């Protein structure tokens, strides 16, 4: 009971810290079934100018362990959160919370919160959902996102399929800003022929929990989403905003007989944004950008190394490619990032074992395109950087985990610029 109360306290502290975290100006997407166009996304057109040659290195270093996805899928109540510095003026914030509770044998209540904020994305959603299961393998969900400003409200409907006990397929359609046309305290509106919808399919399979939950982490997720072509009209400012997006991803983890655990994720998306003045008096200049992105991230872990077989090796490898087609030219960024971490036992014994994390990362950043479009941070066509990171993981018997990171720029080893940044990550099942 004491441990449970302690975990509840940690959850409250972590949740409060996340809510208080600064909101910065995309990295890997979580929970693709709840992503949609927001007012924050409309305010600034995406582009390469705010990204520097070390940005993707920051994102990789501060990405939560991919194996945490298993704990999320296999728990009715869970929270995980990551906050990391991506420069002097920005944080990367990556947090989510879920609470699933059966009301009757055929009716479930679900609450989901997610917050993804970085230099490419600013997305926060609070989802209330009722899932009705008239049949064992087929169900329906009604979900919504209430806001004080009714113009921001999303509602949706989903068909839930359950081919097996731990295999769920969700086919969804979200009506984005469903009341903006009728209950809006501003003058902006949508063209009724180009209303925003978010539609797609997400499927998830996960392994049954075993006697040792830390060794049972196999899962697989597949997702496809379309955000429809949208025309958003702002008569007071004399401009229109045009938008659409496609997204697809594969994500899975598998333990091998050799002792290795391999986890990988592939994500690809295409997004179009355009701001078009509607009169000569408009102060908004015409802008358009088509963004294509591809991420391929692999993560492995091998235990049983070193003295008494207590060391663990955790290599990562990522390839990230971005292309922006703008009115001023086309810019491409390509990043290749190998990373390796060594986990050494610190205090405690299993299952209560803390870990030291010592890591090294090389980042090879390549860019091409007009320099004035790339921005002031990316003036080299090719650049190699080296980074060291030191972390400490507090483990609470597999129920919760806290990881603290500090990172250092090896290329600035003997200067006052050695310090790179820091991060904190938190996971809890309750």
Secondary structure, DSSP 8 states (H G I E B T S, - for coil): -HHHHHHHHHHHHHHHHHHHS--------S-GGG----HHHHHS---STT--TTHHHHHHHTS--TTHHHHHHT-SEEEEEEEEE-SSS-EEEEEEEEEEEESSSSEEEEEEEEEEESSS-EEEEEEEEEEE-SSSSEEEEEEEE--SSGGG-EEEEEEEEEEETTEEEEEEEEETTTTTTTS-SSS-EE-TTS--EEEEEEEEEE----SSTTT---EEEEEEEEEEEEEEEETTTTEEEEEEEEEEEEEEEEE-TTSEEEEEEEEEEEEEEEEEE-STT-----EEEEEEEEEEEEEEEEEEESGGG-EEEEEEEEEEEEEEEETTEEEEEEEEEEEEEEEEEEEEETTEEEEEEEEEEEEEEEEES-HHHH-TT---SEEEEEEEEEEEEEEETTTEEEEEEEEEEGGGTTSTT-EEEEEEEEEEE-
